[in-house]
């Protein structure tokens, strides 16, 4: 056997030690990304955009399937019981970290039954009021709410959603009493804020910004740590009167517990490259979405911290959900 042949065999053997066979040929058929939310929401939209790039990079179809219901429980439970082979993935959000406390009887435990793969992006929310509300600034709105405890209300897409939790966090940190009006989706909530049936809402800036620019609602503040590039003239909640406030909506990918680490790492690398693609970054910047980059371990630590954050809000606000 020639020296080059021996060298080739040695390199192949070393590669097999570094990357197990299960990951070397992964994926070799269609990968499904289950979105446990309704079509058209951030998780659905951004998962489809990332799936397009994963399909190109890994040479196999990545297909997004929406399985909404029970506040994300149905689709999430489906993935929890899927084979741990990397071919069924979960698109998840901070709804999942909230549910860890809010829904005690769910059939899975996030950090027990899943492994973190990678985050995708985050978007700020924007706090908007119907133009009929006399408050022109966040400080004026807080003063109005304190002068009329329990009289003002805010809409959300449902109990436990990021929009609801942003409102509860605001109430807790601003010392206001504002009534929550849950809807079965963000479109109904948004329409009633636009129509004046509900005074206020925290909504995804990626969705509500056009309404702000059209003058259909008044933006009082955004919810990130810095001003949004989409609405740069709108202050953050923190700078406008509630120091330390932050609430975003983020999207990530998890896999069933037991998925080989080599496959998790391969997916993490591919997702990171997709979110770092120049076209993706440009498109998301125009929408107000910011790519997130973390290793699987870093994403796991982020999830643990987020679970603890929202557990405190759920318990402080004594939020209950019908089961």
C-alpha positions as CSV (number, residue, x, y, z in Angstrom):
1,X,0.0,0.0,0.0
2,X,1.4,3.4,-1.0
3,X,2.1,6.2,1.5
4,X,-0.7,8.3,0.1
5,X,-3.2,5.4,0.4
6,X,-2.1,4.9,4.0
7,X,-2.4,8.6,4.7
8,X,-5.9,8.7,3.2
9,X,-7.0,5.8,5.4
10,X,-5.6,7.6,8.4
11,X,-7.4,10.8,7.6
12,X,-10.7,8.9,7.2
13,X,-10.2,7.1,10.5
14,X,-9.5,10.4,12.2
15,X,-12.6,11.9,10.7
16,X,-14.7,9.0,12.0
17,X,-13.4,9.7,15.5
18,X,-14.2,13.4,15.2
19,X,-17.6,13.0,13.5
20,X,-19.7,9.9,14.2
21,X,-21.2,8.1,11.2
22,X,-24.7,9.2,12.3
23,X,-23.6,12.8,11.7
24,X,-21.4,12.3,8.7
25,X,-24.3,11.4,6.4
26,X,-26.8,13.7,8.2
27,X,-29.2,14.7,6.8
28,X,-29.9,12.0,4.1
29,X,-33.6,12.7,3.8
30,X,-36.2,15.4,4.7
31,X,-35.9,17.2,8.0
32,X,-39.2,18.5,9.5
33,X,-39.3,21.7,11.6
34,X,-42.5,21.6,13.7
35,X,-43.9,25.1,14.5
36,X,-46.4,24.8,17.4
37,X,-47.9,28.1,16.6
38,X,-50.4,29.4,14.0
39,X,-49.2,30.2,10.4
40,X,-48.0,33.7,9.8
41,X,-46.5,34.4,13.2
42,X,-42.8,35.1,13.9
43,X,-41.9,31.4,14.6
44,X,-43.5,30.3,11.3
45,X,-42.1,33.1,9.2
46,X,-38.5,33.0,10.4
47,X,-38.3,29.2,10.6
48,X,-39.3,29.1,6.9
49,X,-36.6,31.6,6.0
50,X,-33.9,29.7,7.9
51,X,-35.2,26.4,6.5
52,X,-34.6,27.7,3.0
53,X,-30.9,28.3,3.7
54,X,-30.5,25.0,5.6
55,X,-31.9,23.1,2.6
56,X,-29.3,24.7,0.4
57,X,-26.4,24.2,2.8
58,X,-27.2,20.6,3.8
59,X,-28.5,19.4,0.5
60,X,-31.8,18.0,1.8
61,X,-35.2,19.5,2.2
62,X,-36.0,21.3,5.5
63,X,-39.8,21.4,5.7
64,X,-41.7,23.6,8.1
65,X,-45.0,22.2,9.5
66,X,-47.4,24.2,11.6
67,X,-49.0,22.2,14.5
68,X,-50.7,24.9,16.6
69,X,-52.9,24.3,19.6
70,X,-53.2,24.6,23.4
71,X,-50.7,27.4,23.6
72,X,-47.9,25.5,21.8
73,X,-48.4,22.3,23.9
74,X,-49.7,20.1,21.1
75,X,-46.9,20.6,18.6
76,X,-44.2,20.7,21.3
77,X,-45.4,17.4,22.8
78,X,-45.3,15.8,19.3
79,X,-41.7,16.7,18.9
80,X,-40.9,15.5,22.5
81,X,-42.0,12.0,21.4
82,X,-40.3,12.0,18.0
83,X,-37.2,9.9,17.3
84,X,-34.0,11.6,18.5
85,X,-32.3,11.4,15.2
86,X,-32.3,15.0,14.1
87,X,-35.1,14.7,11.5
88,X,-37.8,16.2,13.7
89,X,-37.0,19.6,15.2
90,X,-38.9,22.1,17.3
91,X,-39.2,25.8,16.5
92,X,-39.8,27.4,19.9
93,X,-40.0,30.8,21.5
94,X,-40.2,32.4,24.9
95,X,-43.8,31.1,25.1
96,X,-42.1,27.8,26.0
97,X,-40.0,29.3,28.8
98,X,-43.1,31.0,30.2
99,X,-45.1,27.8,30.0
100,X,-42.6,26.0,32.2
101,X,-44.2,27.9,35.1
102,X,-47.6,28.9,33.7
103,X,-48.7,25.4,32.6
104,X,-47.7,23.0,35.4
105,X,-49.5,20.0,33.9
106,X,-48.0,20.0,30.5
107,X,-46.8,16.5,29.3
108,X,-43.2,17.5,28.9
109,X,-40.4,19.5,30.7
110,X,-38.5,21.7,28.3
111,X,-34.9,21.2,29.6
112,X,-35.5,17.5,30.4
113,X,-37.1,16.3,27.2
114,X,-35.3,18.5,24.6
115,X,-31.8,19.6,23.9
116,X,-30.9,23.2,22.8
117,X,-29.7,23.5,19.2
118,X,-29.5,27.2,18.3
119,X,-31.3,30.5,18.6
120,X,-32.5,32.2,15.4
121,X,-33.3,35.8,16.2
122,X,-35.1,38.2,18.4
123,X,-37.4,41.2,17.8
124,X,-38.4,44.0,20.0
125,X,-42.0,44.6,20.8
126,X,-43.6,48.0,20.5
127,X,-46.1,49.4,23.0
128,X,-48.9,51.1,21.1
129,X,-52.1,52.9,22.1
130,X,-55.2,53.8,20.1
131,X,-55.0,57.5,19.1
132,X,-58.1,58.1,21.2
133,X,-56.0,57.6,24.4
134,X,-54.9,61.0,25.6
135,X,-51.4,60.0,26.7
136,X,-48.8,61.1,24.2
137,X,-45.8,59.7,26.1
138,X,-45.1,56.7,28.3
139,X,-44.9,58.8,31.4
140,X,-48.3,60.3,30.6
141,X,-49.8,56.8,30.1
142,X,-48.4,55.6,33.4
143,X,-49.9,58.6,35.1
144,X,-53.2,58.0,33.4
145,X,-53.2,54.3,34.4
146,X,-52.4,55.2,38.1
147,X,-55.2,57.8,38.1
148,X,-57.7,55.2,36.8
149,X,-56.6,51.8,38.3
150,X,-58.2,48.9,36.5
151,X,-60.0,51.1,34.0
152,X,-57.5,50.8,31.1
153,X,-57.0,47.5,29.3
154,X,-54.4,45.9,27.0
155,X,-54.8,43.2,24.4
156,X,-52.6,40.1,23.8
157,X,-52.7,37.1,21.5
158,X,-53.4,34.9,24.5
159,X,-52.4,34.1,28.1
160,X,-48.7,33.2,28.4
161,X,-47.7,34.6,25.0
162,X,-44.7,37.1,24.8
163,X,-47.2,39.9,24.3
164,X,-49.1,39.1,27.5
165,X,-46.0,38.6,29.5
166,X,-44.6,41.9,28.3
167,X,-47.7,43.6,29.6
168,X,-47.5,41.8,33.0
169,X,-43.8,42.7,33.3
170,X,-44.7,46.4,32.5
171,X,-47.5,46.4,35.1
172,X,-45.2,44.9,37.7
173,X,-42.3,47.3,37.1
174,X,-44.4,50.5,36.6
175,X,-46.8,49.8,39.5
176,X,-49.9,50.1,37.3
177,X,-53.2,48.2,37.3
178,X,-54.2,47.5,33.7
179,X,-56.7,44.8,32.7
180,X,-55.6,42.0,30.4
181,X,-57.8,41.1,27.4
182,X,-56.6,37.9,25.9
183,X,-57.5,36.9,22.3
184,X,-57.0,33.7,20.4
185,X,-54.4,35.2,18.1
186,X,-52.5,38.4,17.6
187,X,-54.6,39.5,14.5
188,X,-57.8,39.9,16.6
189,X,-56.0,41.7,19.3
190,X,-54.4,44.0,16.9
191,X,-57.6,44.8,15.1
192,X,-59.3,45.8,18.3
193,X,-56.5,48.1,19.3
194,X,-56.7,49.7,15.8
195,X,-60.5,49.9,16.2
196,X,-60.3,51.4,19.7
197,X,-62.1,48.6,21.5
198,X,-58.9,48.1,23.6
199,X,-56.6,50.9,24.6
200,X,-53.1,49.4,24.5
201,X,-51.1,46.4,23.2
202,X,-47.5,45.2,23.1
203,X,-47.0,43.8,19.6
204,X,-44.1,42.6,17.5
205,X,-42.4,45.6,16.0
206,X,-42.0,43.6,12.8
207,X,-45.8,43.5,12.4
208,X,-47.0,46.7,14.0
209,X,-44.5,49.2,12.7
210,X,-46.4,49.9,9.4
211,X,-49.5,50.8,11.5
212,X,-47.4,53.2,13.6
213,X,-46.0,54.9,10.5
214,X,-49.5,55.2,9.0
215,X,-50.7,56.9,12.2
216,X,-53.3,54.2,13.0
217,X,-51.8,53.7,16.5
218,X,-49.4,55.8,18.6
219,X,-46.1,54.2,19.6
220,X,-45.1,55.1,23.2
221,X,-42.1,52.9,23.6
222,X,-40.2,49.8,22.3
223,X,-39.1,47.0,24.6
224,X,-35.5,46.3,23.8
225,X,-32.3,47.6,25.5
226,X,-31.7,50.1,22.7
227,X,-33.9,51.9,20.2
228,X,-35.1,50.0,17.2
229,X,-33.7,50.7,13.8
230,X,-37.3,50.4,12.5
231,X,-38.7,53.1,14.8
232,X,-35.6,55.1,15.9
233,X,-37.6,58.1,17.1
234,X,-39.5,55.9,19.7
235,X,-37.8,55.6,23.0
236,X,-37.4,52.3,24.9
237,X,-39.6,51.6,27.9
238,X,-36.4,51.7,30.0
239,X,-35.4,55.2,28.9
240,X,-39.0,56.5,28.9
241,X,-39.8,55.8,32.5
242,X,-39.4,52.2,33.6
243,X,-35.6,51.6,34.1
244,X,-34.4,48.0,33.6
245,X,-37.4,46.9,31.5
246,X,-36.7,44.5,28.7
247,X,-39.1,42.1,26.9
248,X,-38.5,40.7,23.4
249,X,-39.8,37.9,21.3
250,X,-37.2,35.4,20.3
251,X,-37.2,32.2,18.2
252,X,-34.9,29.1,18.5
253,X,-34.6,25.5,17.6
254,X,-34.5,22.5,19.9
255,X,-34.4,18.7,19.3
256,X,-35.7,15.7,21.2
257,X,-33.6,14.6,24.1
258,X,-31.0,12.0,23.1
259,X,-30.3,13.6,19.6
260,X,-26.5,12.9,19.0
261,X,-24.4,15.8,20.0
262,X,-22.6,15.7,16.6
263,X,-25.9,16.3,14.8
264,X,-26.8,19.1,17.2
265,X,-23.4,20.7,16.6
266,X,-23.8,20.3,12.8
267,X,-27.2,21.9,12.9
268,X,-25.9,24.7,15.2
269,X,-23.2,25.5,12.7
270,X,-25.6,25.5,9.7
271,X,-28.2,27.7,11.5
272,X,-25.5,30.1,12.6
273,X,-24.3,30.4,9.0
274,X,-27.9,30.9,7.8
275,X,-28.5,33.7,10.3
276,X,-25.2,35.3,9.4
277,X,-26.0,35.4,5.7
278,X,-25.8,38.9,4.3
279,X,-29.2,38.7,2.6
280,X,-30.8,37.4,5.8
281,X,-29.3,40.1,8.0
282,X,-30.4,42.8,5.6
283,X,-33.9,41.5,5.3
284,X,-34.2,41.1,9.1
285,X,-32.7,44.6,9.8
286,X,-35.5,46.1,7.6
287,X,-38.1,44.2,9.7
288,X,-36.5,44.9,13.1
289,X,-35.3,41.4,13.8
290,X,-31.8,40.8,15.1
291,X,-29.9,37.5,14.5
292,X,-28.8,35.6,17.6
293,X,-25.7,33.5,17.7
294,X,-24.9,31.0,20.5
295,X,-23.4,27.5,20.9
296,X,-25.8,24.8,22.1
297,X,-24.5,25.2,25.6
298,X,-24.8,28.9,25.6
299,X,-28.4,28.6,24.3
300,X,-29.1,26.2,27.1
301,X,-27.9,28.7,29.7
302,X,-30.0,31.4,28.0
303,X,-33.1,29.2,28.2
304,X,-32.5,28.5,31.9
305,X,-32.2,32.2,32.6
306,X,-35.3,33.0,30.6
307,X,-37.3,30.3,32.5
308,X,-36.3,31.9,35.8
309,X,-37.2,35.4,34.6
310,X,-40.7,34.6,33.5
311,X,-41.3,32.3,36.5
312,X,-40.9,35.3,38.7
313,X,-43.4,37.4,36.6
314,X,-45.9,34.6,36.6
315,X,-45.7,34.1,40.3
316,X,-45.6,37.9,41.2
317,X,-48.6,38.6,38.9
318,X,-50.4,35.4,40.1
319,X,-51.2,34.5,36.4
320,X,-53.4,31.5,36.0
321,X,-54.4,29.6,32.9
322,X,-57.4,27.3,32.3
323,X,-56.4,23.7,31.6
